[in-house]
């Protein structure tokens, strides 16, 4: 896999994300962690995670991927987006790499196995910017039956989105808005690329769940919510879970109020009326149970990020034998 392309004697183009940064010698890309080091792409955060935790898989959030299992979660510094509401901005919006932290891919995999984690999640910041490190970990994890998850903004390059299927089993993709101008001006990304990459992941057999952080007055209109819901249903699949999460003031948006519960409830109703099978509310105190789309029995009960009851049997509803969408074994 080529992570960069040579443009001339001194300039290269980074091939990790869809910014396709053209870098002169010693120049660093938009993400702040990929550099033209003497005519080759140097991933400055390789082996240098800035965050490493064991989380319930539900925290990603993934509700239809090995529920109630543990996931070893890691991230680095840097990001290729500039979201003003970022809730991990302390690591994503800094380029200060702690080189004293040096953890190899083999050590990461051993850590996952020794702690009973069924998966490794590349999360907290955008994993595409540390793709070479993630892939090295991921391929070794697969050798030991440990699955791999990307929690991502979906702005991979065309080559990386095709390559992901070589080791990525599941993904939660942020669909931050359905407004092209907002994506370009405020987030420094492109909506159409994210939409195409979501479709490509599903097409390539990666289990995908989508998260939208709803912010009152920004992306909360009934029209925009319906546009997102119809995109998921018509172009991706009504089986894709959609997590509608509440915003809380953070980073550069400390003046915005918490998302009203009514906003989330209206969005939930719109999504269900459009025809999505699985819609969940996040960052609020409410039930987030998984309901059988066929007989409407509660299959998975959750208390926050923790599963208190799981009645899915071999991927099927215990009551009517409906095949639940997701990865359950």
Backbone torsions as a table, in degrees:
resi	resn	phi	psi	omega
1	UNK	NA	125.5	178.8
2	UNK	-88.9	117.0	179.8
3	UNK	-89.1	-5.5	177.8
4	UNK	-154.4	164.3	175.9
5	UNK	-126.9	139.5	178.0
6	UNK	-81.5	126.2	179.9
7	UNK	-97.2	-39.5	173.8
8	UNK	-157.2	-162.4	-174.3
9	UNK	-60.8	-27.8	-174.4
10	UNK	-124.9	-17.7	-173.9
11	UNK	-104.5	141.4	175.1
12	UNK	-128.6	163.6	174.1
13	UNK	-117.0	123.5	177.0
14	UNK	-69.4	134.6	-175.3
15	UNK	-112.8	19.6	-177.4
16	UNK	-81.8	-47.6	-178.7
17	UNK	-124.8	176.4	-172.8
18	UNK	-81.0	7.9	167.6
19	UNK	-74.8	-27.6	-179.2
20	UNK	46.4	55.3	-177.6
21	UNK	-59.9	130.9	174.6
22	UNK	-95.8	117.1	-168.3
23	UNK	-115.3	128.0	170.6
24	UNK	-78.2	169.8	178.0
25	UNK	-51.6	129.8	177.6
26	UNK	71.4	1.4	179.0
27	UNK	-81.8	144.6	179.7
28	UNK	-107.7	144.5	-177.6
29	UNK	-75.4	-178.7	-179.0
30	UNK	-55.1	-36.1	-177.5
31	UNK	-69.4	-21.3	178.8
32	UNK	85.3	1.2	-174.1
33	UNK	-132.9	4.9	175.1
34	UNK	-122.0	127.0	-165.9
35	UNK	-131.2	147.0	170.7
36	UNK	-80.6	97.4	179.4
37	UNK	-101.4	93.6	177.3
38	UNK	58.2	46.1	173.7
39	UNK	85.5	7.3	175.7
40	UNK	-132.5	153.7	177.3
41	UNK	-76.4	123.2	178.3
42	UNK	-109.1	114.5	178.1
43	UNK	-85.7	102.6	-169.2
44	UNK	-68.4	-19.0	-178.2
45	UNK	-99.7	6.7	179.4
46	UNK	-58.6	123.2	-178.1
47	UNK	73.8	8.2	-176.2
48	UNK	-123.5	68.9	177.5
49	UNK	-67.5	147.2	177.1
50	UNK	-104.4	-12.3	178.4
51	UNK	-144.9	134.8	-177.7
52	UNK	-150.6	112.3	-176.0
53	UNK	-143.0	162.3	170.4
54	UNK	-103.9	120.2	-176.3
55	UNK	-121.4	154.5	164.7
56	UNK	-66.9	142.2	-178.0
57	UNK	-57.9	-27.9	-179.2
58	UNK	-63.1	-19.1	-177.0
59	UNK	-77.1	-11.6	-173.4
60	UNK	-66.0	-38.3	-7.1
61	UNK	-90.6	135.9	169.0
62	UNK	-129.2	118.4	-177.0
63	UNK	-104.4	-14.7	-177.1
64	UNK	-119.8	28.1	-178.1
65	UNK	-134.7	103.0	179.9
66	UNK	45.8	58.5	-176.5
67	UNK	-55.3	144.0	179.8
68	UNK	69.2	9.3	176.0
69	UNK	-87.9	166.5	178.0
70	UNK	-98.5	146.4	178.4
71	UNK	-129.4	127.0	173.4
72	UNK	-75.2	118.9	-172.1
73	UNK	-112.5	133.2	179.6
74	UNK	-140.8	151.5	175.0
75	UNK	-148.0	171.1	177.5
76	UNK	-123.9	-168.6	171.1
77	UNK	-88.1	164.4	174.4
78	UNK	94.7	158.8	176.4
79	UNK	-163.5	155.1	177.3
80	UNK	-98.1	0.8	172.4
81	UNK	-114.1	165.0	-179.4
82	UNK	-128.7	49.9	-175.4
83	UNK	-63.1	124.1	-177.6
84	UNK	-71.4	-12.2	-179.1
85	UNK	-105.7	11.3	-173.9
86	UNK	-52.7	130.7	-178.5
87	UNK	-96.6	1.3	172.1
88	UNK	-123.8	32.0	-171.5
89	UNK	-61.9	-24.4	-177.7
90	UNK	-61.8	-28.3	177.0
91	UNK	-108.1	-33.9	-174.8
92	UNK	-74.0	-29.3	-175.3
93	UNK	-105.9	21.0	171.6
94	UNK	-121.4	155.7	177.5
95	UNK	-117.5	15.5	-179.1
96	UNK	-82.5	104.8	-175.9
97	UNK	-93.3	129.3	176.7
98	UNK	-90.2	94.4	-177.6
99	UNK	-71.4	-9.6	177.6
100	UNK	-74.3	-20.2	174.7
101	UNK	-87.5	114.8	-177.1
102	UNK	-135.0	104.1	-177.0
103	UNK	-126.1	115.5	-176.2
104	UNK	-74.9	165.6	178.5
105	UNK	-61.1	-39.5	178.8
106	UNK	-63.4	-38.8	179.1
107	UNK	-67.3	-37.6	177.6
108	UNK	-62.5	-47.1	-178.6
109	UNK	-63.6	-43.1	177.8
110	UNK	-60.9	-39.4	178.7
111	UNK	-61.0	-43.3	179.2
112	UNK	-62.8	-47.6	-177.7
113	UNK	-64.2	-45.8	-177.1
114	UNK	-65.6	-22.7	-179.5
115	UNK	-102.8	11.8	175.7
116	UNK	68.8	27.1	179.4
117	UNK	-84.8	130.8	179.1
118	UNK	-85.8	-8.6	-179.0
119	UNK	-150.9	163.9	170.4
120	UNK	-119.1	128.4	180.0
121	UNK	-108.8	130.4	177.0
122	UNK	-99.6	108.8	-162.0
123	UNK	-156.2	-169.1	-179.1
124	UNK	74.5	-47.3	167.9
125	UNK	-127.1	-173.0	-175.8
126	UNK	-77.8	114.7	-175.8
127	UNK	-67.7	-20.3	179.6
128	UNK	-59.8	-31.2	-176.9
129	UNK	-77.0	-15.0	171.6
130	UNK	-117.9	35.4	-176.5
131	UNK	-54.3	-43.5	-179.3
132	UNK	-59.4	-38.4	177.7
133	UNK	-70.1	-45.7	-179.8
134	UNK	-61.0	-42.6	-177.9
135	UNK	-67.4	-40.6	178.9
136	UNK	-61.1	-43.2	176.2
137	UNK	-62.9	-47.6	-173.0
138	UNK	-61.6	-41.3	180.0
139	UNK	-66.6	-37.8	177.0
140	UNK	-69.8	-35.7	178.4
141	UNK	-62.6	-42.2	-178.8
142	UNK	-61.6	-32.9	178.2
143	UNK	-61.6	-23.9	-178.0
144	UNK	-108.6	12.9	177.9
145	UNK	75.4	15.8	177.9
146	UNK	-94.6	129.9	-176.0
147	UNK	-85.5	164.6	-175.3
148	UNK	-126.3	138.3	-174.8
149	UNK	-131.0	132.9	172.5
150	UNK	-104.5	127.1	168.9
151	UNK	-106.3	108.6	-158.2
152	UNK	-141.2	157.3	173.2
153	UNK	-85.9	-2.6	173.9
154	UNK	74.7	25.3	-176.3
155	UNK	-107.6	32.1	178.1
156	UNK	-63.2	155.9	170.7
157	UNK	-69.8	166.2	179.9
158	UNK	-59.7	-42.3	-179.0
159	UNK	-65.5	-40.7	-178.4
160	UNK	-69.6	-38.2	-178.8
161	UNK	-64.9	-32.8	176.4
162	UNK	-74.7	-34.3	-177.2
163	UNK	-76.2	-23.4	-175.4
164	UNK	-54.8	-34.5	-177.1
165	UNK	-63.8	-13.1	179.5
166	UNK	-71.3	-18.3	179.4
167	UNK	-150.4	-16.3	-176.7
168	UNK	-88.2	127.5	-179.1
169	UNK	-99.0	-33.8	-177.2
170	UNK	-144.8	158.1	179.4
171	UNK	-150.5	144.3	164.6
172	UNK	-112.8	121.2	-175.3
173	UNK	-109.3	130.7	175.0
174	UNK	-78.6	119.9	168.7
175	UNK	-105.6	97.4	-165.4
176	UNK	-82.3	-18.8	-176.7
177	UNK	-173.4	171.5	171.1
178	UNK	-120.9	27.3	-177.2
179	UNK	-113.4	113.5	-176.2
180	UNK	-61.5	-40.3	-178.8
181	UNK	-66.6	-39.3	178.9
182	UNK	-63.4	-43.6	177.7
183	UNK	-58.4	-45.3	-174.6
184	UNK	-73.1	-45.3	-173.6
185	UNK	-79.5	-45.5	-172.2
186	UNK	-93.4	-34.7	-174.4
187	UNK	-100.8	-19.7	-177.3
188	UNK	67.8	42.0	176.0
189	UNK	-136.9	-168.3	179.3
190	UNK	-134.5	123.4	-176.7
191	UNK	-59.8	-45.6	-174.8
192	UNK	-60.6	-36.1	178.5
193	UNK	-66.0	-42.4	178.7
194	UNK	-62.1	-45.2	-179.8
195	UNK	-61.7	-44.2	179.2
196	UNK	-65.0	-37.8	-179.3
197	UNK	-69.6	-35.1	174.8
198	UNK	-59.9	-47.2	-179.8
199	UNK	-62.5	-39.2	-178.5
200	UNK	-66.6	-41.0	179.0
201	UNK	-59.9	-47.2	-179.8
202	UNK	-63.1	-43.7	178.8
203	UNK	-58.9	-34.0	-177.2
204	UNK	-88.3	9.4	173.0
205	UNK	86.0	11.4	175.5
206	UNK	-84.0	130.7	177.0
207	UNK	-72.3	123.1	-174.0
208	UNK	-118.1	133.8	165.5
209	UNK	-122.6	149.8	-174.0
210	UNK	-116.8	139.1	176.2
211	UNK	-121.6	134.9	172.0
212	UNK	-124.1	120.3	174.5
213	UNK	-82.5	109.5	-176.5
214	UNK	-85.4	126.7	-179.9
215	UNK	-121.5	118.4	-178.8
216	UNK	-54.1	128.1	177.6
217	UNK	83.8	-6.2	179.6
218	UNK	-107.6	-56.9	-177.1
219	UNK	-136.1	26.6	-169.5
220	UNK	-105.5	3.9	-178.4
221	UNK	-67.3	149.8	179.3
222	UNK	-58.1	-36.9	-179.4
223	UNK	-62.9	-47.1	-176.8
224	UNK	-69.6	-38.2	178.1
225	UNK	-63.5	-41.8	179.2
226	UNK	-66.3	-37.4	177.0
227	UNK	-60.2	-43.8	179.6
228	UNK	-66.0	-44.5	-179.4
229	UNK	-61.6	-41.9	-179.4
230	UNK	-69.2	-35.0	174.9
231	UNK	-60.7	-47.6	-179.3
232	UNK	-60.0	-48.8	-176.0
233	UNK	-67.3	-48.4	-170.6
234	UNK	-83.6	-30.9	-173.4
235	UNK	-112.9	-14.1	178.8
236	UNK	-116.8	-56.7	178.4
237	UNK	151.1	137.3	-178.5
238	UNK	-68.8	-9.4	179.6
239	UNK	-84.0	-8.5	-177.3
240	UNK	-77.8	120.3	178.0
241	UNK	-65.7	140.0	178.8
242	UNK	-120.2	120.4	179.0
243	UNK	-99.4	118.0	178.4
244	UNK	-102.3	107.6	-170.8
245	UNK	-107.7	147.1	178.9
246	UNK	-82.1	136.6	175.3
247	UNK	-80.2	143.4	166.3
248	UNK	-126.3	147.5	-175.4
249	UNK	-56.8	130.3	-178.7
250	UNK	-161.2	159.7	174.2
251	UNK	53.7	-112.3	-176.2
252	UNK	-96.3	5.6	-178.1
253	UNK	-122.0	47.9	180.0
254	UNK	-73.9	-16.0	-178.0
255	UNK	-87.1	-9.0	179.9
256	UNK	-85.3	147.5	179.7
257	UNK	-82.8	159.0	171.8
258	UNK	-56.2	146.4	176.5
259	UNK	-62.0	132.1	177.6
260	UNK	-68.9	142.1	177.8
261	UNK	-60.8	-34.1	178.9
262	UNK	-59.8	-37.2	177.8
263	UNK	-60.9	-45.2	179.6
264	UNK	-64.4	-41.6	-177.6
265	UNK	-66.1	-40.6	177.2
266	UNK	-62.5	-43.9	178.9
267	UNK	-62.1	-42.4	178.0
268	UNK	-58.3	-47.1	-178.3
269	UNK	-64.0	-40.2	178.3
270	UNK	-62.0	-46.9	-178.3
271	UNK	-61.0	-42.2	179.7
272	UNK	-68.6	-38.2	179.0
273	UNK	-67.6	-32.0	175.6
274	UNK	-66.7	-30.8	175.9
275	UNK	119.9	16.5	176.6
276	UNK	-74.2	137.1	-176.3
277	UNK	-75.7	-36.5	-171.7
278	UNK	-129.4	110.7	178.5
279	UNK	-128.2	132.6	-175.7
280	UNK	-130.4	147.8	174.9
281	UNK	-102.5	138.5	-176.2
282	UNK	-125.3	156.8	179.2
283	UNK	66.7	20.4	175.5
284	UNK	-136.3	158.0	178.4
285	UNK	-84.3	100.8	177.7
286	UNK	-160.3	167.6	178.4
287	UNK	-75.9	139.8	180.0
288	UNK	-124.1	46.2	-175.5
289	UNK	-76.6	151.8	172.6
290	UNK	-93.9	124.8	-176.8
291	UNK	-108.2	138.0	175.9
292	UNK	-63.9	123.6	-180.0
293	UNK	-65.4	-16.8	-175.9
294	UNK	-94.3	-56.5	-175.9
295	UNK	-105.4	-6.5	174.7
296	UNK	68.9	19.1	171.5
297	UNK	-72.9	147.6	172.8
298	UNK	-74.2	121.5	-177.8
299	UNK	-100.2	-41.0	179.1
300	UNK	-130.1	120.1	175.7
301	UNK	-97.8	135.2	179.6
302	UNK	-126.1	142.1	171.9
303	UNK	-117.7	96.4	-171.3
304	UNK	66.4	-123.4	-179.5
305	UNK	-92.6	6.2	-173.3
306	UNK	-114.9	137.0	-179.3
307	UNK	-86.5	123.4	178.4
308	UNK	-101.1	-17.5	179.1
309	UNK	-153.9	131.8	177.9
310	UNK	-133.6	109.2	-178.5
311	UNK	-111.3	23.6	172.9
312	UNK	-81.2	124.9	-177.9
313	UNK	-114.3	109.4	-178.5
314	UNK	53.1	39.8	177.7
315	UNK	82.0	5.1	-176.6
316	UNK	-121.0	156.5	174.1
317	UNK	-64.0	132.4	-179.3
318	UNK	-64.2	-24.1	-172.1
319	UNK	-93.6	-50.0	-174.0
320	UNK	-114.9	-0.3	178.2
321	UNK	69.3	16.9	175.2
322	UNK	-62.1	135.4	-179.7
323	UNK	-80.2	112.4	-178.6
324	UNK	-75.4	140.3	-179.4
325	UNK	-77.9	130.7	178.0
326	UNK	143.4	-167.8	178.8
327	UNK	-118.7	111.9	-171.9
328	UNK	-120.7	4.3	176.9
329	UNK	-155.4	NA	NA
